[in-house]
Amino acid sequence: MRVVVQRVKNAEVEIKGEIIANIERGLLVFVGIEKGDKEKEILFMAEKILNLRIFPDKNNKMNLSIKDINGEILSISQFTLASHIKKGRRPDFNNAEEPLKAEILYDRFNDILSDEIKVKKGIFGSMMNIHSINEGPVTFIIEKKFD
């Protein structure tokens, strides 16, 4: 599993000219489900994101989590995060989980996050336009694969 987490002032997802979800201050999370990902990876990643201390405290030190600031998450499925570009110029998407399995894991991931914080999301498998203002900028890539 591979995710890109961005601290944002606001973010929204647009499909076919319509804004279907938006958040104010919080996290924009791009989620890539890879072949072999299971509940372990989903649980690990949700816990990591919920407790990642990347928001500034009163001393402007990254010391607060999304839960601490009562922020929101905009979760976007993005199979291209499972790509490999080791040779040539065309990305290899063979490591991306098949859509039916990936959607189940993506929904489970969002359900876990939703137990503790407000989560909005795009539509799995859709062509989406994402608009955001990155606060910082602050962006992290997190990967986890259990054997």
C-alpha positions in Angstrom: 0.0 0.0 0.0 1.3 3.4 -0.9 -0.3 6.8 0.0 0.6 10.4 -0.5 -0.5 12.7 2.3 -0.8 16.4 1.8 -1.6 18.9 4.5 -4.1 21.3 3.0 -6.0 24.5 3.7 -8.8 23.1 1.6 -9.4 20.5 -1.1 -12.2 19.4 -3.4 -12.9 16.7 -5.9 -14.7 17.4 -9.1 -16.2 14.9 -11.5 -17.7 16.0 -14.8 -17.8 19.6 -13.8 -19.5 19.0 -10.4 -17.8 19.3 -7.0 -18.8 16.1 -5.2 -16.8 16.5 -2.0 -14.7 19.2 -0.3 -12.9 19.8 2.9 -11.5 22.7 4.8 -8.2 22.4 6.8 -7.0 18.8 6.9 -5.4 16.1 4.8 -5.7 15.2 1.2 -4.9 11.5 1.0 -4.2 9.7 -2.3 -4.5 6.0 -1.8 -2.8 3.3 -3.9 -3.8 -0.3 -3.2 -1.2 -2.8 -4.4 -1.5 -6.5 -5.1 -1.3 -8.5 -1.9 -2.5 -5.7 0.3 -4.7 -7.0 3.2 -6.3 -5.8 6.4 -2.8 -5.5 8.1 -1.7 -2.8 5.6 -5.0 -1.0 5.7 -5.0 -0.9 9.6 -1.4 0.2 9.7 -1.9 3.0 7.2 -5.1 4.3 8.8 -3.5 4.4 12.2 -0.4 6.1 10.8 -2.4 8.8 9.1 -4.7 9.5 12.0 -1.8 10.0 14.4 0.8 11.6 12.0 2.0 14.7 13.8 2.3 17.2 10.8 0.2 20.2 12.0 1.8 23.0 13.8 1.3 23.6 17.5 1.3 27.1 19.2 5.1 27.2 18.8 4.8 26.4 15.0 6.4 22.9 15.5 4.9 20.0 13.7 3.4 18.4 16.8 -0.3 17.9 16.2 -2.3 15.2 14.4 -5.4 15.5 12.2 -7.4 14.4 15.3 -5.8 17.1 17.4 -6.9 19.9 15.1 -10.3 18.3 14.4 -9.6 18.4 10.7 -11.1 16.5 7.8 -9.7 14.0 5.3 -10.4 14.0 1.6 -9.6 10.4 0.4 -8.9 9.8 -3.3 -8.3 6.4 -4.8 -5.3 6.5 -7.1 -4.1 3.2 -8.7 -1.2 5.0 -10.4 0.6 5.1 -7.0 1.1 1.3 -7.5 3.1 1.9 -10.7 6.7 1.2 -11.4 8.9 3.2 -13.8 12.2 1.3 -13.7 12.9 1.3 -17.4 11.4 2.8 -20.5 9.0 5.7 -20.4 5.7 4.0 -19.9 4.6 3.3 -16.3 4.0 -0.4 -15.4 0.7 -0.8 -13.5 1.0 -4.6 -12.9 1.4 -4.1 -9.2 -2.0 -2.3 -8.8 -4.6 -4.5 -7.2 -7.5 -5.6 -9.4 -10.3 -3.1 -9.1 -12.9 -5.2 -7.3 -10.4 -6.1 -4.5 -8.9 -2.7 -4.4 -12.3 -1.0 -4.0 -13.2 -3.3 -1.0 -9.9 -2.4 0.7 -10.2 1.3 -0.1 -13.7 1.4 1.4 -12.4 -0.5 4.5 -9.6 2.0 4.8 -12.0 4.9 4.7 -14.4 3.2 7.2 -11.5 2.9 9.7 -10.6 6.5 9.3 -14.3 7.5 9.6 -14.5 5.9 13.0 -12.3 8.7 14.4 -12.6 11.7 12.0 -14.7 13.2 9.2 -13.8 11.6 5.8 -15.0 12.6 2.4 -13.9 10.9 -0.8 -14.0 10.7 -4.5 -15.6 8.0 -6.5 -13.5 4.9 -6.9 -12.4 4.3 -10.5 -13.7 7.7 -11.8 -11.8 10.3 -13.7 -11.5 13.1 -11.1 -10.1 16.6 -11.0 -8.6 17.4 -7.6 -8.2 21.0 -6.5 -6.2 21.8 -3.4 -4.2 24.4 -1.6 -1.3 22.6 0.1 -0.4 24.2 3.5 3.3 24.4 3.7 3.8 22.8 1.3 3.8 19.6 3.4 3.6 16.3 1.6 4.6 12.8 2.7 4.8 9.4 0.9 4.0 6.4 3.2 4.5 2.8 2.1 3.8 -0.4 3.9 3.9 -4.0 2.8 3.8 -6.9 5.4 5.2 -10.2 4.3 
